[in-house]
Amino acid sequence: MRARRSHCGAWTRSVPSRVTPATPEFERDGFDGRFAFRLRTGAAPREVDAAVRAAGDIATVAIDIASEQPSLETAAFRQVRVDVERLDAMTKLAGELVVSRNRLLDVLAAQPDGELRRTVETLGRQVGEMQAEVLAARMTPVSELFDRFPRVVRDLARDLGKRVRLETEDGNIEVDRAVLEELGDPLVHLVRNAIDHGIEPAAAREAAGKPAEGRLRLLAAREKNSVVIQVLDDGRGIDRARVLRQARAAGVVDESLETLGDDQLLKVLSRSGFSTATAVSGVSGRGVGVDVVVTRLRALGGSVELSSRPGEGTTFALRVPLTLAIVSALLVRVGDERYAVPLAYVAEVVDYEGGARTGLGTAEVLLVRGARVPTVHLARLFAVPEARAHRRPAVVLQVGERRAAVVVDALEGQQDIVVEPFVAPVGTPPWFGGATILADGQPALILDAAALA
């Protein structure tokens, strides 16, 4: 590391110090070792020079003495560091205020218009604005996550004797800090799998008519109230026949199954302990990887999708909500229970009783705008008596390219809900992605759209 220049000044005001370029740039391949920083100190320039050179392998140091008054740009730069735990506490309090607001509005819904109701409605808007500001303070650029991977890819490719070029595109997208932190390990698993299993050695690629250097891409895109992060490689793709043989040997799939579709392939690969590696190494063969990714994404209320073509490569798409704190949800009733469905995955609501229905094999499908959408009857799924309503609605869920029409007994409106941690007991079906407390103080489970679609 070489320090080429530094800016020092003796200011009596507290002026924030900044490093140029930003510290994440230090890990990028294009970093040439030069950086600058602004320092508040009363020490003489020669003392600063000696202290900087004593810090490590420093080539050159250049010190510029700034004027006594900070520039307009520096004076306008105002930032306060907030402890993460304090920010989490603020988010929790904001969530509790949202629940209280919903409860108050519910109580006053039947009251005639008056000063109290207008005051409560004003309070509700203010709570909503405060909630939005607190959530905005938690948002973190996806680029901070992607910036970790150039070194990971470079080191792993060198260890495996492969040539790999990493390309990232974050789209200036921001995600809740809590979501971003949970995505780190899943992405590491997928990147390691792509380099180890997917991208071929240079000689094999050239023999297949490909460039000797493999291409690995990390892309982020916004979809409604969710973010999709893709891991794409141009490697050999997944050998479906080999995976099917191993799955049959392990008793994972039916013997009569002739091929694995993308969804079936993902289910097999995400089984705990399943691995296609022929030997155990520091990178693979231990039966961990895709199962960790799927489990972590489910815990986030997200989903994983897989697409692979022989000789062309593999794509993993991780779909996660923008925030874990507060989400808008559609409340539905099944029997005597209410459930929350995140609105981010609700495409539309249709009339099940009045819609055209047909069969597709042993499954029932509903015709929605000319397209066949598989139906899921929650009453049958949860083993509760079905309602005898004349007009049962069907909530059409869409997760990526997958759709499902979830038939319920009734709709109970829309509500902002606070997502509470949900530790499912062993053996619980994978249909629930969390829990919440509704406006009337009653608990409700949050449906996992990815498990139903």
C-alpha positions as CSV (number, residue, x, y, z in Angstrom):
1,M,0.0,0.0,0.0
2,R,1.4,3.4,-1.0
3,A,0.2,6.7,0.4
4,R,0.7,9.3,-2.2
5,R,-0.9,12.3,-0.6
6,S,-2.7,13.4,2.6
7,H,-4.4,16.6,3.6
8,C,-3.8,18.0,7.1
9,G,-5.1,21.0,8.9
10,A,-5.5,22.4,12.4
11,W,-9.2,23.4,12.6
12,T,-10.9,24.2,15.9
13,R,-14.3,23.0,14.5
14,S,-15.2,19.3,14.3
15,V,-14.9,18.5,10.6
16,P,-15.5,14.9,9.4
17,S,-12.5,13.0,8.1
18,R,-13.0,11.3,4.8
19,V,-10.8,8.8,2.8
20,T,-10.6,9.0,-1.0
21,P,-11.3,6.6,-2.6
22,A,-13.8,4.9,-0.2
23,T,-12.3,2.0,1.7
24,P,-14.3,-0.7,-0.2
25,E,-12.4,0.4,-3.3
26,F,-9.1,-0.8,-1.7
27,E,-10.2,-4.4,-2.4
28,R,-10.9,-3.8,-6.1
29,D,-8.5,-5.0,-8.8
30,G,-8.2,-1.5,-10.2
31,F,-6.9,0.0,-6.9
32,D,-3.4,1.4,-7.6
33,G,-2.4,2.0,-3.9
34,R,-3.0,5.8,-3.9
35,F,-5.4,7.3,-1.4
36,A,-5.9,10.6,0.4
37,F,-7.4,11.5,3.7
38,R,-8.1,14.7,5.7
39,L,-6.7,14.9,9.2
40,R,-7.4,17.3,12.1
41,T,-4.2,17.7,14.1
42,G,-2.0,20.2,15.8
43,A,1.1,18.3,14.9
44,A,3.8,19.7,12.6
45,P,3.9,18.4,9.0
46,R,7.2,16.5,9.7
47,E,5.6,14.7,12.6
48,V,2.6,13.7,10.5
49,D,5.0,12.5,7.7
50,A,6.9,10.4,10.2
51,A,3.8,8.9,11.7
52,V,2.3,8.0,8.3
53,R,5.6,6.3,7.1
54,A,5.8,4.3,10.3
55,A,2.3,2.8,9.7
56,G,3.7,0.3,7.1
57,D,4.9,-0.1,3.5
58,I,4.5,3.6,2.4
59,A,6.1,4.7,-0.8
60,T,5.5,8.5,-0.8
61,V,3.7,11.0,1.4
62,A,2.6,14.5,0.3
63,I,1.0,16.9,2.8
64,D,-1.1,19.9,1.9
65,I,-1.9,22.4,4.6
66,A,-5.6,23.3,4.3
67,S,-6.9,26.8,5.1
68,E,-8.2,27.6,8.6
69,Q,-11.9,27.6,7.4
70,P,-13.4,24.5,6.0
71,S,-14.7,24.6,2.5
72,L,-18.4,25.0,1.7
73,E,-18.5,21.4,0.6
74,T,-17.0,20.2,3.9
75,A,-19.2,22.5,6.0
76,A,-22.3,21.1,4.2
77,F,-21.2,17.5,4.9
78,R,-23.1,16.5,8.0
79,Q,-23.2,13.0,9.2
80,V,-23.7,11.3,12.6
81,R,-22.6,7.7,13.4
82,V,-25.4,5.7,15.0
83,D,-24.8,2.4,16.8
84,V,-26.5,-0.5,15.0
85,E,-28.3,-1.7,18.1
86,R,-29.8,1.8,18.7
87,L,-31.0,1.8,15.1
88,D,-32.6,-1.6,15.6
89,A,-34.3,-0.4,18.7
90,M,-35.7,2.6,16.8
91,T,-37.0,0.3,14.1
92,K,-38.7,-1.9,16.7
93,L,-40.3,1.1,18.4
94,A,-41.5,2.4,15.0
95,G,-43.0,-1.0,14.4
96,E,-44.8,-0.9,17.7
97,L,-46.1,2.5,16.9
98,V,-47.5,1.2,13.6
99,V,-49.3,-1.5,15.4
100,S,-50.8,1.0,17.9
101,R,-51.8,3.3,15.1
102,N,-53.6,0.5,13.3
103,R,-55.4,-0.5,16.5
104,L,-56.5,3.1,17.1
105,L,-57.7,3.5,13.6
106,D,-59.6,0.2,13.8
107,V,-61.3,1.3,17.1
108,L,-62.3,4.7,15.6
109,A,-63.5,3.3,12.3
110,A,-67.1,3.1,13.5
111,Q,-67.0,6.6,15.1
112,P,-68.7,9.5,13.5
113,D,-66.4,12.2,12.0
114,G,-65.1,14.5,14.6
115,E,-62.0,16.3,16.0
116,L,-60.7,13.1,17.7
117,R,-60.9,11.1,14.5
118,R,-59.2,13.8,12.5
119,T,-56.5,14.1,15.1
120,V,-55.9,10.3,15.1
121,E,-55.8,10.3,11.3
122,T,-53.1,13.1,11.4
123,L,-51.2,11.1,14.0
124,G,-51.4,8.0,11.7
125,R,-49.9,9.9,8.8
126,Q,-47.1,11.2,11.0
127,V,-46.4,7.7,12.3
128,G,-46.2,6.5,8.7
129,E,-43.8,9.2,7.8
130,M,-41.6,8.5,10.8
131,Q,-41.7,4.8,9.9
132,A,-40.5,5.6,6.4
133,E,-37.6,7.7,7.7
134,V,-36.4,5.1,10.1
135,L,-36.5,2.4,7.4
136,A,-34.7,4.7,5.0
137,A,-31.9,5.1,7.6
138,R,-31.4,1.3,7.6
139,M,-31.1,1.1,3.8
140,T,-27.6,0.1,2.6
141,P,-26.3,0.0,-1.0
142,V,-26.0,-3.5,-2.5
143,S,-22.6,-2.4,-3.8
144,E,-21.2,-2.8,-0.3
145,L,-22.0,-6.5,-0.5
146,F,-20.7,-6.9,-4.1
147,D,-17.4,-5.2,-3.2
148,R,-16.4,-8.2,-1.0
149,F,-16.2,-10.6,-4.0
150,P,-13.4,-9.5,-6.3
151,R,-10.8,-10.8,-3.8
152,V,-12.9,-13.9,-3.0
153,V,-13.1,-14.8,-6.7
154,R,-9.5,-14.0,-7.4
155,D,-8.2,-16.1,-4.5
156,L,-10.4,-19.1,-5.2
157,A,-9.8,-19.1,-9.0
158,R,-6.0,-19.1,-8.2
159,D,-6.3,-21.9,-5.8
160,L,-8.3,-24.0,-8.3
161,G,-6.1,-23.1,-11.2
162,K,-8.9,-21.4,-13.2
163,R,-9.2,-18.1,-15.0
164,V,-12.4,-16.2,-13.9
165,R,-13.5,-12.6,-14.6
166,L,-16.1,-11.2,-12.2
167,E,-18.6,-8.6,-13.3
168,T,-21.0,-6.8,-11.0
169,E,-24.0,-4.6,-11.6
170,D,-25.8,-3.2,-8.5
171,G,-28.1,-0.7,-10.2
172,N,-27.6,1.7,-7.3
173,I,-30.1,-0.4,-5.4
174,E,-30.4,-0.2,-1.6
175,V,-31.7,-2.9,0.8
176,D,-32.4,-3.1,4.5
177,R,-29.1,-3.6,6.3
178,A,-30.4,-6.6,8.1
179,V,-31.3,-8.3,4.8
180,L,-27.9,-7.4,3.3
181,E,-26.0,-8.9,6.2
182,E,-28.0,-12.2,5.9
183,L,-27.2,-12.4,2.1
184,G,-23.4,-12.6,2.6
185,D,-23.0,-16.3,3.3
186,P,-25.5,-17.5,0.7
187,L,-23.7,-15.5,-2.0
188,V,-20.3,-16.8,-0.9
189,H,-21.7,-20.4,-1.2
190,L,-23.1,-19.7,-4.7
191,V,-19.9,-18.0,-5.9
192,R,-17.7,-20.8,-4.7
193,N,-20.0,-23.4,-6.3
194,A,-19.9,-21.6,-9.6
195,I,-16.1,-21.4,-9.7
196,D,-15.6,-25.0,-8.4
197,H,-18.4,-26.9,-10.2
198,G,-19.6,-24.6,-13.0
199,I,-16.7,-22.8,-14.7
200,E,-14.3,-25.2,-16.4
201,P,-10.5,-25.1,-16.5
202,A,-9.0,-22.9,-19.4
203,A,-8.1,-26.0,-21.5
204,A,-11.5,-27.5,-21.3
205,R,-13.2,-24.2,-22.1
206,E,-11.0,-23.7,-25.2
207,A,-11.7,-27.3,-26.3
208,A,-15.5,-26.5,-26.1
209,G,-15.0,-23.4,-28.2
210,K,-15.3,-21.0,-25.2
211,P,-13.0,-18.2,-24.1
212,A,-10.3,-19.5,-21.8
213,E,-11.4,-17.0,-19.1
214,G,-14.7,-17.9,-17.4
215,R,-17.3,-15.2,-16.7
216,L,-19.1,-14.8,-13.4
217,R,-21.7,-12.1,-12.9
218,L,-23.4,-10.6,-9.8
219,L,-26.5,-8.6,-10.8
220,A,-29.1,-6.8,-8.7
221,A,-32.5,-5.6,-9.9
222,R,-35.6,-4.2,-8.3
223,E,-39.0,-5.9,-8.6
224,K,-41.8,-4.1,-6.8
225,N,-41.1,-4.3,-3.1
226,S,-38.4,-6.9,-3.5
227,V,-34.8,-7.2,-4.9
228,V,-33.5,-10.0,-7.1
229,I,-29.8,-10.8,-6.9
230,Q,-28.5,-13.1,-9.6
231,V,-25.4,-15.2,-9.7
232,L,-24.6,-16.2,-13.3
233,D,-21.8,-18.2,-14.8
234,D,-21.0,-19.3,-18.3
235,G,-19.7,-22.7,-17.3
236,R,-20.6,-26.3,-18.1
237,G,-24.1,-26.2,-16.4
238,I,-25.5,-28.8,-14.1
239,D,-25.4,-32.4,-15.2
240,R,-29.1,-33.3,-14.7
241,A,-28.6,-36.9,-15.6
242,R,-25.9,-37.3,-13.0
243,V,-27.9,-35.5,-10.3
244,L,-30.9,-37.7,-11.1
245,R,-28.8,-40.9,-10.7
246,Q,-27.5,-39.8,-7.4
247,A,-31.0,-38.7,-6.3
248,R,-32.4,-42.1,-7.2
249,A,-29.6,-43.9,-5.3
250,A,-30.3,-41.8,-2.3
251,G,-34.0,-42.4,-2.5
252,V,-34.8,-38.7,-2.9
253,V,-36.9,-39.0,-6.1
254,D,-39.3,-41.5,-7.6
255,E,-37.6,-44.3,-9.7
256,S,-40.0,-43.6,-12.5
257,L,-38.9,-39.9,-12.9
258,E,-37.0,-39.6,-16.2
259,T,-35.7,-36.0,-16.0
260,L,-35.4,-33.1,-13.6
261,G,-37.0,-29.8,-14.3
262,D,-35.4,-26.6,-12.8
263,D,-37.7,-26.7,-9.7
264,Q,-37.1,-30.4,-9.1
265,L,-33.4,-29.9,-9.6
266,L,-33.3,-27.1,-7.0
267,K,-35.2,-29.3,-4.5
268,V,-32.7,-32.2,-4.9
269,L,-29.6,-29.9,-4.7
270,S,-31.0,-28.2,-1.6
271,R,-31.4,-31.4,0.4
272,S,-29.1,-31.4,3.4
273,G,-26.0,-33.5,2.8
274,F,-26.5,-33.8,-1.0
275,S,-23.4,-33.1,-3.0
276,T,-22.3,-33.9,-6.6
277,A,-18.6,-33.6,-5.7
278,T,-16.6,-36.8,-6.0
279,A,-14.1,-35.9,-3.3
280,V,-14.1,-33.8,-0.2
281,S,-12.0,-30.6,-0.4
282,G,-11.7,-27.2,1.2
283,V,-14.2,-26.0,-1.3
284,S,-16.8,-28.7,-1.9
285,G,-17.9,-32.3,-1.1
286,R,-19.2,-31.7,2.4
287,G,-22.9,-31.6,1.5
288,V,-23.3,-27.9,2.3
289,G,-24.0,-25.1,-0.1
290,V,-27.4,-24.9,-1.9
291,D,-29.2,-26.1,1.2
292,V,-27.7,-23.3,3.3
293,V,-28.7,-20.8,0.6
294,V,-32.4,-22.0,0.4
295,T,-32.7,-22.2,4.2
296,R,-31.3,-18.7,4.7
297,L,-33.5,-17.2,2.0
298,R,-36.6,-18.9,3.5
299,A,-35.8,-17.4,6.8
300,L,-35.7,-13.9,5.2
301,G,-39.1,-14.4,3.6
302,G,-37.4,-14.8,0.2
303,S,-37.0,-17.5,-2.4
304,V,-34.4,-19.1,-4.7
305,E,-34.8,-20.0,-8.4
306,L,-32.5,-22.0,-10.5
307,S,-31.9,-22.2,-14.3
308,S,-29.2,-24.2,-16.0
309,R,-28.4,-25.2,-19.5
310,P,-25.7,-27.8,-20.5
311,G,-22.6,-26.1,-21.8
312,E,-24.0,-22.6,-21.3
313,G,-24.0,-22.0,-17.6
314,T,-26.1,-21.8,-14.5
315,T,-28.1,-18.9,-13.0
316,F,-29.3,-18.7,-9.3
317,A,-31.8,-15.9,-8.6
318,L,-32.2,-14.8,-4.9
319,R,-35.4,-12.9,-4.3
320,V,-35.6,-11.0,-1.0
321,P,-37.8,-8.3,0.5
322,L,-36.5,-4.7,0.7
323,T,-36.9,-4.7,4.4
324,L,-37.6,-7.2,7.2
325,A,-39.1,-4.7,9.6
326,I,-42.5,-3.6,8.3
327,V,-44.4,-4.8,5.2
328,S,-47.8,-4.3,3.6
329,A,-49.9,-7.4,3.7
330,L,-53.3,-8.7,2.5
331,L,-55.2,-10.4,5.3
332,V,-57.1,-13.5,4.4
333,R,-59.4,-15.8,6.4
334,V,-59.4,-19.6,6.2
335,G,-61.8,-21.2,8.6
336,D,-61.5,-19.4,11.9
337,E,-58.0,-18.3,11.3
338,R,-56.5,-15.2,9.6
339,Y,-53.2,-15.2,7.7
340,A,-51.1,-12.4,6.2
341,V,-49.9,-12.5,2.6
342,P,-47.1,-10.0,1.7
343,L,-48.5,-7.6,-1.0
344,A,-45.2,-7.7,-2.8
345,Y,-46.1,-11.2,-4.1
346,V,-49.9,-10.5,-4.8
347,A,-50.5,-10.1,-8.5
348,E,-54.3,-9.8,-8.4
349,V,-57.4,-11.2,-6.7
350,V,-60.0,-13.1,-8.8
351,D,-63.4,-14.8,-8.2
352,Y,-62.7,-18.5,-7.8
353,E,-66.3,-19.6,-7.9
354,G,-67.0,-17.6,-11.1
355,G,-63.8,-18.4,-12.8
356,A,-63.2,-21.1,-15.4
357,R,-61.5,-24.1,-14.0
358,T,-60.0,-27.2,-15.6
359,G,-57.7,-30.0,-14.9
360,L,-54.1,-30.5,-15.7
361,G,-53.2,-34.1,-14.9
362,T,-54.2,-34.6,-11.3
363,A,-54.0,-30.9,-10.5
364,E,-56.7,-28.2,-10.8
365,V,-55.9,-25.0,-12.7
366,L,-57.8,-21.7,-12.8
367,L,-57.9,-19.7,-16.1
368,V,-56.8,-16.2,-15.3
369,R,-56.7,-13.8,-18.3
370,G,-56.2,-16.7,-20.6
371,A,-53.3,-18.3,-18.6
372,R,-53.6,-21.5,-16.6
373,V,-52.7,-20.9,-13.0
374,P,-52.4,-23.9,-10.6
375,T,-54.7,-23.6,-7.6
376,V,-53.9,-24.1,-3.9
377,H,-56.8,-24.6,-1.5
378,L,-55.6,-23.4,1.9
379,A,-58.4,-25.0,3.7
380,R,-57.4,-28.4,2.3
381,L,-53.7,-27.7,2.8
382,F,-54.3,-26.8,6.5
383,A,-56.9,-29.5,7.0
384,V,-59.7,-27.2,8.2
385,P,-63.4,-27.3,7.1
386,E,-64.0,-25.4,3.9
387,A,-66.4,-22.5,4.0
388,R,-69.7,-22.7,2.1
389,A,-69.4,-19.2,0.8
390,H,-71.0,-18.6,-2.6
391,R,-68.1,-16.3,-3.7
392,R,-64.7,-17.5,-2.5
393,P,-61.8,-15.3,-3.7
394,A,-58.5,-16.6,-5.1
395,V,-55.3,-14.6,-4.4
396,V,-53.0,-14.9,-7.4
397,L,-49.4,-15.0,-6.1
398,Q,-46.4,-14.4,-8.4
399,V,-42.9,-15.2,-7.4
400,G,-40.6,-14.6,-10.4
401,E,-42.1,-16.6,-13.3
402,R,-44.1,-18.9,-11.0
403,R,-47.8,-18.2,-10.3
404,A,-50.4,-19.9,-8.1
405,A,-54.0,-19.1,-7.3
406,V,-54.5,-19.5,-3.5
407,V,-58.2,-20.1,-2.7
408,V,-59.3,-18.6,0.7
409,D,-62.6,-18.2,2.4
410,A,-62.6,-14.4,2.6
411,L,-60.5,-11.2,2.3
412,E,-60.1,-9.0,5.4
413,G,-58.4,-6.0,4.0
414,Q,-54.9,-4.6,3.8
415,Q,-52.6,-3.7,6.7
416,D,-49.1,-2.7,7.5
417,I,-47.6,-5.4,9.7
418,V,-44.5,-5.8,11.8
419,V,-42.7,-9.0,11.0
420,E,-41.8,-10.9,14.1
421,P,-39.1,-13.6,14.4
422,F,-40.6,-17.0,13.7
423,V,-38.8,-20.2,14.8
424,A,-40.9,-23.0,13.4
425,P,-41.0,-26.2,15.5
426,V,-39.4,-29.3,13.9
427,G,-41.6,-30.8,11.3
428,T,-43.6,-27.6,10.6
429,P,-44.6,-27.5,6.9
430,P,-42.7,-24.8,4.9
431,W,-45.8,-22.6,4.3
432,F,-45.1,-19.9,6.8
433,G,-42.5,-17.2,6.6
434,G,-43.1,-15.3,9.9
435,A,-45.6,-14.1,12.4
436,T,-47.2,-10.8,13.3
437,I,-49.6,-9.1,15.7
438,L,-52.7,-7.6,13.9
439,A,-54.4,-4.3,14.7
440,D,-56.9,-6.0,17.0
441,G,-54.1,-7.5,19.1
442,Q,-54.5,-11.0,17.7
443,P,-51.5,-13.0,16.3
444,A,-51.4,-14.2,12.7
445,L,-49.0,-16.3,10.6
446,I,-47.4,-14.8,7.5
447,L,-47.7,-17.1,4.4
448,D,-44.5,-17.9,2.5
449,A,-45.5,-17.0,-1.1
450,A,-42.4,-18.9,-2.5
451,A,-43.5,-22.1,-0.8
452,L,-47.1,-21.9,-2.2
453,A,-46.3,-20.7,-5.8
